[in-house]
Amino acid sequence: MSNDERTRAPGGFTGRRWLFPSALIHELDPDAGSSGRRPRRTARDWAVDFSCFLLAVLIGLAAAQSLPEETGLPHSLAVLDQVLGALSCAAVWLRRRWPVGLAVAMILVGLLSNCSGGAGMVALFTLAVHRPFRYVAWTGGAGLALVPLLYWVRPDPDLPYVAVVAFTALLTVSITGWGMLVRSKRMLMLSLRDRAHRAETEARLRAEQAQRLAREAIAREMHDVLAHRLTLLSVHAGALEFRPDAPREEIARAAGVIRESAHEALQDLREIIGVLRAGDAEESSGGRPQPTLAALDALVAECREAGMKVTLDHRVADPAAVPASVGRTAYRIAQEALTNARKHAPGTEVTVRLTGAPGDGLTITVANPAPPAEVPPVPGSGQGLIGLTERATLAGGRLHHGTRPDGGFEVGGWLPWPRG
């Protein structure tokens, strides 16, 4: 299809515009009503309007030829009949602008002019196409009611009274039904267009929601992973800054921890970016395996190497038996709680307690006493706990956190552990 054949109507209508009625394009165009102007005729409209005009003229000429055969018809009435017929044919060009008014006028004119019969049929068809059924019912019903009176006053010279009344009534009903069929097809097209538009809108909203949820999941994962690594970097960098006279072995050990933490942070960042490209952060098979409950010992050992005092009370007999999703959530809870303790209560001893069994669930508690001295507030406090609460809820568990009576802080969670 060439660019000349295919044009885009305002509001996103795409197609061969000249093949569609202007009224239909006007309905499909959401911005068409803002201008306040009537839709302009398309090439199809001009062809249809000319055909209707020609049909009205031909029927009017045929009726005019039969006027001399009517007995008792005065010459003045015959002339009036032809004049009204000619005016009615000319009025056919106004059928799109005033369909109701033209149809009503044709009923009244038809009582005086047989030559306007073709224009009356065109007006009735136009009314059925462009207006709801109630207009067609009242106007068509009035026309049908006047048919017996019309042929009683001016009987047809060739056909019997009953036959001509039945034929005219059948023709009126057929034209009305044809117009209503055309209107129903247009309404169906508009309905399908609206459905498609709603489906596109819903699909776009679902895609935006999926993107937002994916970004939130990745942001939560990045916070859980990188916050732990970066706090280790901060602790050891601060030790090097405030103790430049430390023994050479301690400086070398701190530098090694900084280098290892930076390497691990880069690895985690690469993993998260890889997940962003591949799909779900929890189920992606690419990159390094996600941490589970078996990695909790390594996490505690890493924190101890950074100078934290951590006591691990691990009462789960077989950590490998814990479901991967449950163990991963427990690991993230412990990781975030240890990171918060290192930031908000440095120098305190942190206790990590883990209990549970299949069918009873997995319970994890991370607690620390109050810090020995006042600690400056840390920006962004509480955001990680909000993410952990959501993570635990999505896993089917629950999470609580808050200050203890002795001034310390405790993070506790329960996660479902179904029986194998």
N, C-alpha and C positions, 0 to 999 in steps of 0.2 A: 504494500500500500504506500503510495507516494505521499509526500508532505502536502501536496495540493489537494489530494483526495481526502486526507485525514486532517481534521482541525479540532482544536480543543475549545469547547464552549466555556464561558465563565463558570467557576465553581467546580471545575474538574470533569465536566462531561467530555468524553472523548469518543469520537466516531465520525461517520460520514453525516455531517449535520444536515445536509440538504435532503437526506432520506427520511428524517424524522419530523413529525408535526411540531410546529413552534410551541404549541401549548404543552406538549410533553417535555420538550427541552426546557421550557420555563419552569416546570415542576421539578425537573432533575437538577436545576441550577439553584443552589442554596442562596445565592446572592442576587437572584433575579428580581426579587421583590423590593430590594433596597432602592433601586432607581425609580420606581413608581411608574415606569413606562410599560406599555403593552409589548408583548413579544413580537418581533418582526416576522413576517411570513418567510418561510423557507421555500426552496424550489418545489418541494413536494406540496406545500400549501397552495402555491400558485396553480400548480397542475390540477389539484383537487378542486379548488374554487372555480377554475375555468370549466372543468368538467361538469360541476354542479350547475353553473350558469347555463352551459350549453344544453344540459338535460332539461332545465326549466324552460328554456326558450323553445326547444323542440316540442315539449308537451303543450306549451302555450299555443304554438302555431297549429298543432293538431286540433286543439280545442277551438281555436278560432275558425278553422275550416268547417267545423260542425255547427257553428252558430246559425248559419242560414237555414239549417234543417230543423231548428227548433220552431215549433208552431206557436204563434201568439207572442213572439218575443219582439218588443218594440225596437226600432232602429237605434234610438238613443241609449237603451240599455245594452244593446250589442256593442255600441261604441264604448260605453263606459266599461263593459267587460274587458275589452281589448286594452283599453288604457290602463286599467288596474292590473291586468296581466303583465303589461310591459313594465310598469313600475315595480311589480313584485319580482320580476326577473332581475331588475337592476338592484333591488334590495338584497338579493342573494349575496352580494359582495359584502354586506354588513353582518352576515350570519355569525361570524366569530366574535364580533364586538358585542352584539346584543342578541344572544340566542333565545332568551325567554321572551323578550319584547317582540322579536320577529315572528316567533311561533304563534303568540297570541294574536298579533296583527293579521297573520295569514288565515287564522280561523275566521275572523270577522270579514276579511276581504273575500274569503272563499264563498261566503253567502251571496255575494254579488257578482263574482267573476269566476267562471269555469277556467279561463285562461291562466289563472294563478294557481292551478292545481299542482303543477310541477314545482313551483316555488314553495308551496305549502309542504310538499313531501320533503324537500330539502331542509326546510326550517325545522320540521319535526325530527328528522334524522340528526340535525345539528344539536337540537335540544337534548336528545337522548345521549349524545356523545359527551357533551360538555357540562351537563348539569345532573344533579342527583335524581333518583327515581321519583321523588315526590313532585318535582316540577313536571316530569314526563307524565305521571299519572293524572295530575289535574288537567294539564293541557290536552294530552291525548284523549282522556276521557270526555272532555268537553267537545272535542272534534268528533269523536264517535257518536256522541249523543245528538249532534246536529246533522249527521249524515242522512238519516231518514227524512228530516225536515227539508233538507236541501233538495233531494231528489223527488220529494212530494211537490215542492213548488216548481222545480225545473226538471221534469222527468227527462231521462235519456232517450233520444229518438231511436236508438238501435237495440237497447237491452231492456228486458222487463224490470219492473221496479225492485222486486225481491233480489234478482240476480245482481243488479248494479249496486244495491246497498250492501249485499254480502261481499261482493268483490272489493268494494271500497273499504269496508271494515277489515277484511283480511289483508289488504295492501297496507292499511294504516298500522295494524298490529305487526306485520312483517317488518316494516321500516323501523318501527319503534324497537322491536327485538334486535334488529341488526345494529342499530345505534347503541343499544345497551351492551351488546356483545363487544363492540369496539371499545366502549368505555371500560368494561371489565378487563379486557386485555391490557389497557393502559394502566389501570389500577394495579393489576398484577405485576406489571413491569416496575411501577413505582415501589410496590411492596418489596419486590426482590432487591431493588436498588437500596432501599432502606435496610433490609436485612444484611446485605453485603457490607454496607457502611458500618452498621453496628458490629458486625463480625470483625471488620478491620480495626475498629476502635477497641474492641475487647481484646483482640490479639495484641495490639500495641500496648495496652495497659498491662496485660499479662507479661509481655516481654520486659516492660519497664520494671514491673514488680520483681521479676526473676533477676534482673540485673541488680536491683537494689538489694535483694536478699543475698545475692552472691557477693556483692561488695561488703555488706555487713559481716558475712561469714569470714571473708578474707581479712577484713579489718580486725575482727575479733581474734582470728588465728595469729595474725601478725603481732597484735598486742601481747597475746599469751606467750608467744615464742620469743620475740625480740626484747620484751621488757626484762625478762630474766637475764638474757645475755648482756644487755646494756647496763644493767645495774651491777653486774660483776665487773664490767669494764670501769664503771664509775668508782666502785669501791677500791680497786687496785690502783687506778690512776690517782685517786685522792691520797692513798697511802704513800705513793711515790712522791706526790707533791709536798705533803706535810712532813715526810721523813726522808729528806735527801741524804741524811747521814746514816741510813740503815745499812746493815752489813751487806756485803756484795751478794751473798747467797740469797738473802730475802729479796733484793732488787731483781736478781735474775729470775727467781721464782715468780714474783709479781709480773715481770715482763712476759714470762712464759704464759701465765694465766691470761694476761691481756691479749697476747697473740692468739692463744687457743680460743678464747671467747669471741674475738673478732672473726676468726675463721669459722667458728660454729654459727655466728650470727649471719655471716655471708651465705653459708650453706642453707640455713633456714630461710633466708630471704629468697635465694634461688628456688628453693622448694615451693615456697608460697607463690612466687611468680609463675612457676611451672604449673601449679594447680590452677591459677587464674586462667592460663591458656588452655588447660586440658579439661577442667570440669570441676566436680565437687571436691572440696578440700578434704572431706572425711573419707572418701572412697577412692580417690585417685591412686592408681597403682604405680605411677611414675615417681621418680625421685626416691629419696630415702624413706624407709618405712616409718609410719607414724608411731610416736611413743605409746607404750601401753603401761600397765601396772608394773610389769617386770623392770621397767626403766626407773622406777622410783628410787631404788637404792643408788643408782648412778647419779640421780639428781641431788640426793642428800649428800653424797660424797663430794660432788662438785661445789655445793654450798659450803661444806666444811673446809675445802681447799681455799675458798675465798675468805675464810676467817669467821664464818658464822658458827654459832653453837647450836647444833641441831641434834635432837634426840628422836630417833625413829622407833616407834613401838608398832612393829609389823606383826599382826596376828592372823594374817591370811595364810593358810597352810600351803596352798598351791596358787600363786599369782597367775600362772599361765592358764588356769582354768577359768579365770574371769573373762567374760566376753570382751572382745576388742574395743567396742564402742564404750562400754562401761569403764574399762581400765583406762582408756584414753581420757575420758572426762575426769576420772579421779586424779590422774596425773596432772591435768591442767589445773585442777583445783589446788593441788599441793604446790604446783609451780607458781601460781599467782599469789597464794598465801605467803609463800617463802619470799617472794619478791617484795610484797608489801611489808613484811616484817623487816626485811633488810633496809627498806627505805624509811619506814616510819618508827621503827624501834631498834635502831642499830645497837649492837652490843648485848642484846638480850638473848636468852636461851629459848629456842623455838622447839616445841614438841609436836611431832607428827604422829598421830595415832590412826591405825587402820585396822578395822575389824570387819567380819562378815562371813557369810556362808551362802551356798546356793539355796534359794527360797527365802532367806532372811534379808537379803540385800547387802550392799556394801556401804559401810559408814566410814567416813574420813573426817578427821578433826585436826586442825592446825591452830595452835594457840601459842601466845607469847605474853609475858608479863609486861607491865608498863615500863617504858624506857627510863633509864636512870636520870636523864636530863631532858629538858625541853628540846624537841626536834622541830626545826623550821617546817612549815607546811610545804607539801610537794604538789606542784600543779597536776591537775587531772585526777585527783584522788577520787576513788570510788568507781571510775569507769570500768576498770577490769572486773570488779565484783558484779557490776550490772551484767556484763557479758557472761560471767560464770553462772549467774542465776538463770539467765536465759538458756545457757548450754545445758545445765542440770535439768531444767524444766523440759527441754526438748528430748532429753534422754529418759524422761519419765520419772525423774527424781525431784529432789528439792534441795535448797541451799539456804543456810542462815548465816548471818555474820553480825557482829556487834561487839561492843565493849563489855568486858566482864566486871564484876563488882570490885576486883582488886586493881582496876585501871588498865588491865591488859586487853588484848583483843583476841577474838576467836572466830574462826571460819569453820563451819561444819556442814557436811553434806551427806545425803543418803541417796543411793542409786540402786535401782532394781537389779537383782541378780537372779534370774529365773533358774529353776532346777534343770539340769541337763536332761 
